[in-house]
Amino acid sequence: MNTGSETKEKRGCCLCGSSFSSVQEDKNMERQPLIVLTGPTAVGKTALSLQLAVAVGGEIVSADSMQVYRHMNIGSAKIRPDEMRGVRHHLLDELEPWESFHVVRFQEMARAACEGIWQRGHIPIVTGGTGFYIQALLYDIDFTENDEDTAFRHDLEQIAETQGGEVLHERLRQVDPESAKSIHAHNTRRVIRALEFYEKTGTPISQHNEEQRRRLSPYRFVYLVLTRERGALYERIDRRVEQMIADGLVSEVKALKAMGLNRQMPAVKGLGYKEIWDYLEGGLSLEEAVYQIKRDTRHFAKRQMTWFRREKDAVFVPLDHREEREVLSEILEYLRERKIIGNGAFPE
C-alpha cells in the first residue's frame, strides 16, 4: 500500500511502510477508532467492507450521496438486506428522494451513527465513494460560517436553470479556481455553495476547507482507498451498468416518476437516473442511455481517484491480481499496527 503523497499506486505494495511518530500515536490513543474504506465506484468496496466488518466487529456507515434515499436501490448499487451478513448498516434508506441531503446533513447523521456504534463497543467503518463527505466527517470541517442567503441562492439557481450550470461554473472559476477544478460543472449544488461562501466571506471555499483539513482529526483513524488498474475498473463499471439494466433500473425510474418526482430534484440527477429519465421522456434511446451511463461513470471514477490522491492521509490498497483474503489480512495487520484493533481480530 502507498501513502497519499505518492502519485501512483503500485500493485502488491505493503501497508506497513508508513508510520506515525510516537507522539502522534499517544495522542491518537485518546480518540475513538474509525476506519475509512473507500475508492472509486465499482472497485469492490461493498464486498471488502463486509468482510472487514465481520472480522473486526464493525458497523458500516455509508458515505454515499444516493444510497441514503429510499426507493433508489438499483441505480445507487445499494446493498440488499440479504447480503449484509448480519452487519448493521447506517445512512441507507433514511430519506425520501425529494428530501435534501448535503454535506452538513451527512456530518450530523454520520456523527450520530458513529456515537451509537462506539457505545455498542463496535468500530465504525465509513465506506462509500463521496470523498467530500468523508473529508467533512474525518476532519470535522466547520461549515457554520456559510449561513444560507436564500435570496442569493435563488438568484444562482435561476441562472443555472435559464443559462445552464456551466455559466455558474465559469463564475466560480474566476473567484476560486481550485474549487472549480474539483467540482464538476454539473454539480450545481456544490458550485452554488462555493459561490455562496465566497459572496459571504470574500474567501474561496477551497482555502477555507484546506485550513479546516489542517485541524487534528477528532478520531483515531485510518483512511484506506481501494484501487484497481484503470482497464479492469472500467470493465467492472460496464458490467455493473449492464447488470443494473437487467435488474430493472428502467422500472425503478418509472416508479420514481409515478411518485411525482421531477428531474429538477437532486436525487434524480444522480448517475444512471438522469440518463434513464431522458430515455423515458424520449430524449435518448435505451442504447444511448446505457452508453452515456457507462461513459459518465468512468469519468466519475477518474474524478474520484483525483480527489483521493489529494488526501494527505490516504493509503492506497491495490486489489488487482490478489485474493480478497490476502487483502483483508494485510488490512487487519495494518489496523493492528495503527492500534485501531487489538490482536484478537482475524479474518474468517
C-alpha positions as CSV (number, residue, x, y, z in Angstrom):
1,M,0.0,0.0,0.0
2,N,1.1,3.5,-0.6
3,T,0.5,6.8,1.2
4,G,-1.4,9.7,-0.4
5,S,1.8,11.6,-1.0
6,E,2.8,9.2,-3.8
7,T,1.5,9.9,-7.3
8,K,0.9,6.3,-8.4
9,E,-0.3,3.2,-6.8
10,K,2.0,0.1,-7.2
11,R,0.5,-3.4,-7.2
12,G,1.4,-5.6,-4.3
13,C,2.8,-2.8,-2.2
14,C,2.5,-3.4,1.6
15,L,0.6,-1.3,4.0
16,C,3.2,-1.5,6.6
17,G,5.5,1.1,5.0
18,S,4.3,4.3,6.6
19,S,4.4,5.2,10.3
20,F,3.3,7.8,12.8
21,S,5.6,9.3,15.4
22,S,5.2,8.1,18.9
23,V,3.7,11.5,19.9
24,Q,1.1,11.1,17.2
25,E,0.3,7.6,18.4
26,D,0.0,8.7,22.0
27,K,-2.5,11.4,21.0
28,N,-4.4,9.1,18.8
29,M,-5.0,6.6,21.6
30,E,-7.1,9.2,23.3
31,R,-9.6,9.2,20.4
32,Q,-12.3,6.9,19.3
33,P,-11.3,4.5,16.4
34,L,-12.7,4.9,13.0
35,I,-12.0,3.1,9.7
36,V,-12.5,4.7,6.2
37,L,-12.7,2.2,3.4
38,T,-13.3,4.0,0.2
39,G,-12.3,4.0,-3.5
40,P,-13.9,4.7,-6.9
41,T,-17.2,3.4,-8.0
42,A,-17.3,-0.4,-8.7
43,V,-13.9,-1.0,-7.3
44,G,-15.2,-3.6,-4.7
45,K,-15.9,-1.6,-1.6
46,T,-19.1,-3.4,-0.6
47,A,-17.6,-6.9,-0.5
48,L,-14.5,-6.0,1.3
49,S,-16.2,-3.7,3.8
50,L,-18.5,-6.6,4.8
51,Q,-15.5,-8.9,5.3
52,L,-13.7,-6.3,7.4
53,A,-16.8,-5.5,9.5
54,V,-17.2,-9.2,10.3
55,A,-13.5,-9.5,11.2
56,V,-13.3,-6.5,13.5
57,G,-16.8,-6.3,14.9
58,G,-17.6,-3.2,12.9
59,E,-20.7,-1.5,11.7
60,I,-20.9,0.2,8.3
61,V,-21.7,3.9,7.8
62,S,-22.5,4.8,4.2
63,A,-20.7,7.8,2.7
64,D,-22.8,7.8,-0.5
65,S,-24.9,10.7,-1.7
66,M,-27.6,8.4,-3.3
67,Q,-27.9,5.4,-1.1
68,V,-29.4,7.4,1.7
69,Y,-32.6,7.7,-0.4
70,R,-35.4,5.1,-0.2
71,H,-36.8,3.7,-3.5
72,M,-33.4,4.2,-5.2
73,N,-31.8,0.8,-4.9
74,I,-30.6,-0.4,-8.3
75,G,-29.1,2.8,-9.7
76,S,-27.3,3.5,-6.5
77,A,-25.9,0.0,-6.3
78,K,-27.3,-0.3,-2.7
79,I,-26.6,-3.4,-0.8
80,R,-29.6,-5.7,-0.2
81,P,-30.6,-6.7,3.3
82,D,-30.0,-10.4,2.4
83,E,-26.4,-9.5,1.5
84,M,-25.5,-7.8,4.8
85,R,-24.3,-10.9,6.6
86,G,-25.8,-9.6,9.9
87,V,-23.6,-6.4,9.7
88,R,-25.5,-3.3,10.8
89,H,-25.6,-0.5,8.2
90,H,-26.3,3.2,8.7
91,L,-27.4,6.0,6.4
92,L,-29.2,3.7,4.0
93,D,-32.9,4.3,3.2
94,E,-33.0,7.3,5.6
95,L,-34.6,9.9,3.4
96,E,-37.3,10.2,0.7
97,P,-35.9,11.2,-2.7
98,W,-37.5,14.6,-2.5
99,E,-35.7,15.5,0.7
100,S,-32.5,17.5,0.8
101,F,-29.2,15.7,1.5
102,H,-26.0,17.7,1.7
103,V,-22.6,17.6,3.4
104,V,-23.8,19.2,6.6
105,R,-26.7,16.8,7.0
106,F,-24.3,13.9,6.3
107,Q,-22.0,15.1,9.0
108,E,-24.8,15.2,11.5
109,M,-26.2,11.8,10.6
110,A,-22.8,10.1,10.4
111,R,-21.6,11.5,13.7
112,A,-24.8,10.3,15.4
113,A,-24.3,6.9,13.8
114,C,-20.7,6.7,15.0
115,E,-21.6,7.6,18.5
116,G,-24.1,4.8,18.7
117,I,-21.6,2.3,17.2
118,W,-18.9,3.2,19.8
119,Q,-21.5,2.9,22.6
120,R,-22.2,-0.6,21.4
121,G,-18.5,-1.4,21.6
122,H,-18.0,-1.6,17.8
123,I,-15.9,0.2,15.2
124,P,-17.5,2.5,12.6
125,I,-16.4,1.6,9.0
126,V,-17.1,4.5,6.8
127,T,-17.5,3.3,3.3
128,G,-18.7,4.9,0.0
129,G,-17.3,7.0,-2.7
130,T,-18.2,10.6,-1.8
131,G,-14.8,11.9,-0.9
132,F,-16.1,15.3,0.1
133,Y,-18.4,13.7,2.7
134,I,-15.6,11.6,4.1
135,Q,-13.3,14.6,4.3
136,A,-16.0,16.6,6.1
137,L,-16.5,13.9,8.7
138,L,-12.9,12.9,9.2
139,Y,-11.5,16.3,9.8
140,D,-14.7,17.7,11.4
141,I,-14.8,20.6,8.9
142,D,-16.9,23.5,10.1
143,F,-19.5,24.8,7.6
144,T,-21.3,27.1,10.0
145,E,-19.7,30.2,8.6
146,N,-21.7,29.7,5.4
147,D,-25.2,30.6,6.7
148,E,-27.6,30.4,3.8
149,D,-28.5,33.6,1.9
150,T,-31.7,32.4,0.4
151,A,-32.1,35.4,-2.0
152,F,-28.6,35.0,-3.4
153,R,-29.1,31.2,-3.7
154,H,-32.3,31.7,-5.5
155,D,-30.6,34.0,-8.0
156,L,-27.9,31.4,-8.7
157,E,-30.5,28.7,-9.1
158,Q,-32.3,30.8,-11.6
159,I,-29.1,31.4,-13.6
160,A,-28.4,27.6,-13.6
161,E,-32.0,26.9,-14.8
162,T,-32.1,29.5,-17.5
163,Q,-28.4,29.7,-18.7
164,G,-27.0,26.4,-17.6
165,G,-24.7,25.2,-14.9
166,E,-21.6,25.9,-17.0
167,V,-22.2,29.7,-16.6
168,L,-22.1,29.3,-12.8
169,H,-19.0,27.1,-13.0
170,E,-17.2,29.7,-15.0
171,R,-18.1,32.3,-12.4
172,L,-16.7,30.0,-9.8
173,R,-13.5,29.5,-11.8
174,Q,-12.9,33.3,-11.8
175,V,-13.1,33.6,-8.0
176,D,-12.0,30.2,-6.8
177,P,-10.1,28.2,-9.5
178,E,-9.1,25.5,-7.1
179,S,-12.7,24.7,-6.3
180,A,-13.6,24.9,-10.0
181,K,-11.1,22.2,-10.7
182,S,-12.5,19.8,-8.1
183,I,-16.2,20.5,-8.6
184,H,-17.8,19.3,-11.8
185,A,-19.8,21.8,-13.7
186,H,-22.9,19.6,-13.5
187,N,-22.7,19.5,-9.7
188,T,-24.8,22.6,-9.4
189,R,-25.4,22.3,-5.7
190,R,-21.7,22.4,-4.8
191,V,-21.0,25.1,-7.3
192,I,-23.7,27.3,-5.7
193,R,-22.5,26.5,-2.2
194,A,-18.9,27.6,-3.1
195,L,-20.2,30.8,-4.7
196,E,-22.4,31.5,-1.6
197,F,-19.4,31.1,0.6
198,Y,-17.3,33.5,-1.4
199,E,-20.1,36.0,-1.5
200,K,-20.5,35.9,2.2
201,T,-16.8,35.7,3.4
202,G,-14.7,37.0,0.5
203,T,-12.6,33.9,0.9
204,P,-12.5,31.0,-1.5
205,I,-14.1,27.9,0.0
206,S,-11.1,25.8,-1.2
207,Q,-8.9,27.9,1.1
208,H,-11.4,27.5,4.0
209,N,-11.6,23.8,3.5
210,E,-7.8,23.4,3.4
211,E,-7.5,25.3,6.6
212,Q,-10.1,23.1,8.2
213,R,-8.3,20.0,7.0
214,R,-5.1,21.0,8.9
215,R,-7.0,20.6,12.1
216,L,-6.3,17.5,14.1
217,S,-9.0,14.9,13.5
218,P,-11.1,14.0,16.5
219,Y,-10.8,10.3,15.6
220,R,-8.1,7.7,15.7
221,F,-8.5,6.7,12.1
222,V,-7.1,5.0,9.0
223,Y,-8.0,6.2,5.5
224,L,-7.9,3.2,3.1
225,V,-8.5,3.7,-0.6
226,L,-9.1,0.6,-2.7
227,T,-7.7,0.8,-6.3
228,R,-7.7,-1.2,-9.5
229,E,-5.9,-0.8,-12.8
230,R,-7.9,1.5,-15.0
231,G,-8.8,-1.1,-17.6
232,A,-10.0,-3.6,-15.0
233,L,-12.0,-0.9,-13.2
234,Y,-13.7,0.3,-16.4
235,E,-14.7,-3.3,-17.3
236,R,-16.3,-3.6,-13.8
237,I,-18.2,-0.4,-14.4
238,D,-19.5,-1.6,-17.7
239,R,-20.6,-4.9,-16.3
240,R,-22.3,-3.1,-13.3
241,V,-24.3,-0.8,-15.6
242,E,-25.4,-3.8,-17.7
243,Q,-26.5,-5.6,-14.6
244,M,-28.4,-2.6,-13.4
245,I,-30.4,-2.6,-16.6
246,A,-31.0,-6.3,-16.3
247,D,-32.1,-5.9,-12.6
248,G,-34.8,-3.3,-13.6
249,L,-33.3,0.2,-13.5
250,V,-35.8,1.4,-16.1
251,S,-38.7,0.2,-13.9
252,E,-37.1,1.8,-10.9
253,V,-37.0,5.2,-12.6
254,K,-40.6,4.7,-13.9
255,A,-41.7,4.2,-10.3
256,L,-39.9,7.4,-9.2
257,K,-41.7,9.3,-11.9
258,A,-45.0,7.8,-10.8
259,M,-44.3,9.0,-7.2
260,G,-44.3,12.6,-8.6
261,L,-40.5,13.2,-8.7
262,N,-39.2,15.6,-11.3
263,R,-35.8,15.9,-12.9
264,Q,-35.0,19.1,-11.0
265,M,-34.8,17.2,-7.8
266,P,-31.2,16.5,-6.7
267,A,-31.8,12.8,-6.3
268,V,-33.0,12.4,-9.9
269,K,-29.8,14.0,-11.1
270,G,-27.7,11.1,-10.0
271,L,-25.7,8.9,-12.4
272,G,-27.9,6.4,-14.1
273,Y,-31.2,8.1,-13.1
274,K,-30.9,11.2,-15.2
275,E,-30.0,9.2,-18.3
276,I,-32.9,6.7,-17.9
277,W,-35.1,9.7,-17.3
278,D,-34.1,11.1,-20.6
279,Y,-34.8,7.7,-22.2
280,L,-38.3,7.6,-20.7
281,E,-39.0,11.1,-22.0
282,G,-37.9,10.2,-25.5
283,G,-34.6,12.2,-25.5
284,L,-32.4,9.1,-25.8
285,S,-32.7,5.5,-27.0
286,L,-32.1,2.9,-24.3
287,E,-28.8,2.0,-26.0
288,E,-27.7,5.7,-26.0
289,A,-28.7,6.0,-22.3
290,V,-26.7,2.9,-21.4
291,Y,-23.7,4.2,-23.3
292,Q,-23.9,7.5,-21.5
293,I,-24.2,5.9,-18.1
294,K,-21.1,3.8,-18.7
295,R,-19.1,6.8,-20.1
296,D,-20.1,9.2,-17.4
297,T,-19.5,6.6,-14.6
298,R,-16.0,6.1,-15.9
299,H,-15.4,9.8,-15.9
300,F,-16.8,10.0,-12.4
301,A,-14.4,7.2,-11.2
302,K,-11.5,9.1,-12.6
303,R,-12.6,12.3,-10.7
304,Q,-12.9,10.2,-7.5
305,M,-9.3,9.0,-7.8
306,T,-8.1,12.5,-8.4
307,W,-9.8,13.5,-5.2
308,F,-8.4,10.6,-3.2
309,R,-4.8,11.2,-4.4
310,R,-5.0,14.7,-2.9
311,E,-6.0,13.4,0.6
312,K,-2.9,13.6,2.8
313,D,-3.8,10.7,5.0
314,A,-4.9,8.3,2.2
315,V,-3.3,4.9,2.0
316,F,-3.9,3.0,-1.3
317,V,-4.7,-0.7,-1.3
318,P,-4.4,-2.3,-4.8
319,L,-6.8,-5.1,-5.5
320,D,-5.6,-6.3,-8.9
321,H,-4.4,-10.0,-9.2
322,R,-4.9,-10.5,-5.4
323,E,-7.2,-12.7,-3.4
324,E,-9.6,-10.9,-1.1
325,R,-8.4,-12.9,1.9
326,E,-4.8,-11.7,1.2
327,V,-6.0,-8.1,1.0
328,L,-8.1,-8.5,4.2
329,S,-5.2,-10.0,6.1
330,E,-3.0,-7.1,5.1
331,I,-5.5,-4.5,6.2
332,L,-6.0,-6.2,9.5
333,E,-2.3,-6.2,10.2
334,Y,-2.2,-2.5,9.3
335,L,-5.1,-1.8,11.7
336,R,-3.2,-3.6,14.5
337,E,-0.1,-1.5,13.8
338,R,-2.2,1.6,14.0
339,K,-3.8,0.4,17.2
340,I,-7.3,0.6,15.6
341,I,-7.9,-3.0,16.7
342,G,-6.3,-5.4,19.1
343,N,-4.7,-8.7,18.3
344,G,-7.9,-10.7,18.5
345,A,-9.4,-9.7,15.2
346,F,-8.8,-12.2,12.4
347,P,-10.4,-12.9,9.1
348,E,-12.8,-15.9,8.9
